[in-house]
Amino acid sequence: MEICQILKQKKLLDTPGVYRFLGLRGKVLYIGKATSLKNRIRSYCTGDISATRGPVIMEMLSRAKNIRMEQTDSVLEALVLEAALIKKFQPPFNAKEKSDKSFQYVVMTDETYPRVLIVRERSLFQDTEIAGTIAGTSIMYAFGPFPQGGMLREAMKIVRRIFPYRDTCKPDRGRPCFNSQIGLCPGVCTGAVSARAYAQTIHNIALFFEGKKKRLLKKLEREMNSAARMREFEKATEIKRTMFALRHIQDVSLIGKDVVTAGESVRIEAYDVAHLSGEGLVGVMTVVHDGVPAKREYRKFKIKSFVGVNDTKALAEILSRRLGHAEWPLPRLVVVDGGKAQVNAAEKVFKDAGILIPVVGVVKDGHHRPKRFEGSRVLARRYESDILLTNAEAHRFAVGFHRQTLRRR
C-alpha cells in the first residue's frame, strides 16, 4: 500500500500518543491512540491487516495519503486526546468501526454536588443533540466519545485517585459511603467538603478531559501558593501531591489493555535494605530496563531518620527520598524484598504522594531463595524474570554497600 511506503520514511516515536490517518486534501479518515506510536503504526503494515483489523481498516489504509502524530506524557492522556479529536473531526472510519452506538462518554451532572458518570452514547444522544438529562438531572459537561469502554473505566480509576469525586452517594446523608472510606469520594456524603471546594474539583476534572493539563497545573500551582501564603499548609501539601500525580501519571492498567504492546519499554525498580543488627543500616535502588540492568541508574541511601532495626521504616524513607528526585523517571513497577509488610509500606508512600505505582514483594525462604510473590499477581506473572533479576541485583548491591559502610567505620 502507498501509505506503508510513506510510513517507512517517517520518524516514528516510541512514546504514548495519538495518530491520525489523512486522506486527500488532509481529510481526517481515522484517529487512534497508542502506548507506543512506533509499534502501533508499524503494525498497520505487517501481517494480514484484513484478518487482524478487519475490512474497514483495510479500506481506510487504501485511501490514506499521510499520517500525523502527537505524543503525550501517558497513555491516559492519549486516551483523552483521542476522544477530543474524534469529537472534533468525526472521522468516518471511526464511526464505521463502531456503528452500533457503543461509544461511551464521561458526563458531569448539573447539581450542587455534580456526579461524574460513564454513559453510553445511545443513552446520551439523539441524532447530534444532547438528550438532556440523566435520571431527571441536567448535564453540565459531556466528554467523549471513547471507543473502548473497558479502557475508559480503567482510566476513570486513575483520574479518581487524583481527583476524588461523587458518583452515586447522596450529599449530607450523615455517614460515609464506601468510596469515601477508601479515599475516592471527598466526603460529599458526610458534609466534609463544601460545594465551592467540590466545584473546583469538578472544574479540574473538566480541564483534564479537555486536554488542558498544562493550564490545570498552572491553576493548581497558583492555588498551592495562595494556600501557603494563608498558612494553610495542609491544603498546600495536598495540592502539591495532586500536581505530582498529574506530572507522573501511572497507567500500567491501560498499557495492559492496549492491543499492541510488543517492544513496550518497561522500567522496573527494586529496593532492598541491609544491616547487621541495626549497624551500618543502608538501602539501595536498582533498575532493570527492558530486561537489562541499568547500572548507571543504581542508587545508594544511608538511612538518616532513625537508628535501630526497622526494615519497613527504612524502606519508607528510601522511597520518600527517591520520589524527591523528579528528574528520575518513574517506574512501571516497584519490587521490594519482603512480604506484605514491605508491600504495604511502599504502597503507603506512593498513596501519600498521590501516585499509583504497582508494588510486588519477593518473599524468600530460609536460604534466601525466592519462594513467592506478594502484591500484583498479574504483573508478577507478566514480568517474573525481570522482577527476579532486579531483586537479585538489589540484594547484591545492598550487601556490597553495607559491607563497604562497615569497613569505613
Stockholm file with secondary structure:
# STOCKHOLM 1.0

chainA/1-409         MEICQILKQKKLLDTPGVYRFLGLRGKVLYIGKATSLKNRIRSYCTGDISATRGPVIMEMLSRAKNIRMEQTDSVLEALVLEAALIKKFQPPFNAKEKSDKSFQYVVMTDETYPRVLIVRERSLFQDTEIAGTIAGTSIMYAFGPFPQGGMLREAMKIVRRIFPYRDTCKPDRGRPCFNSQIGLCPGVCTGAVSARAYAQTIHNIALFFEGKKKRLLKKLEREMNSAARMREFEKATEIKRTMFALRHIQDVSLIGKDVVTAGESVRIEAYDVAHLSGEGLVGVMTVVHDGVPAKREYRKFKIKSFVGVNDTKALAEILSRRLGHAEWPLPRLVVVDGGKAQVNAAEKVFKDAGILIPVVGVVKDGHHRPKRFEGSRVLARRYESDILLTNAEAHRFAVGFHRQTLRRR
#=GR chainA/1-409 SS CHHHHHHHTSCCCSSCEEEEEECGGGCEEEEEEESCHHHHHHHTTSSCHHHHTCHHHHHHHHHCCEEEEEECSSHHHHHHHHHHHHHHHCCHHHHHHTTTSCCEEEEEESSSSCBEEEEEHHHHEETTEECCEETTEEEEEEEEEESCHHHHHHHHHHHHHHSCCBSSCCTTCSSCCHHHHTTSSCSGGGTCSCHHHHHHHHHHHHHHHTTCHHHHHHHHHHHHHHHHHTTCHHHHHHHHHHHHHHHTCCCHHHHHHCSCCTTCCCEEEEEEEEEETTEEEEEEEEEEETTEECGGGCEEEECCSCCSCCHHHHHHHHHHHHHTCTTSCCCSEEEEESSHHHHHHHHHHHHHHTCCCCEEEEEECTTSCEEEEEECHHHHHHTHHHHHHHHHHHHHHHHHHHHHHHHHC
#=GC SS_cons         CHHHHHHHTSCCCSSCEEEEEECGGGCEEEEEEESCHHHHHHHTTSSCHHHHTCHHHHHHHHHCCEEEEEECSSHHHHHHHHHHHHHHHCCHHHHHHTTTSCCEEEEEESSSSCBEEEEEHHHHEETTEECCEETTEEEEEEEEEESCHHHHHHHHHHHHHHSCCBSSCCTTCSSCCHHHHTTSSCSGGGTCSCHHHHHHHHHHHHHHHTTCHHHHHHHHHHHHHHHHHTTCHHHHHHHHHHHHHHHTCCCHHHHHHCSCCTTCCCEEEEEEEEEETTEEEEEEEEEEETTEECGGGCEEEECCSCCSCCHHHHHHHHHHHHHTCTTSCCCSEEEEESSHHHHHHHHHHHHHHTCCCCEEEEEECTTSCEEEEEECHHHHHHTHHHHHHHHHHHHHHHHHHHHHHHHHC
//
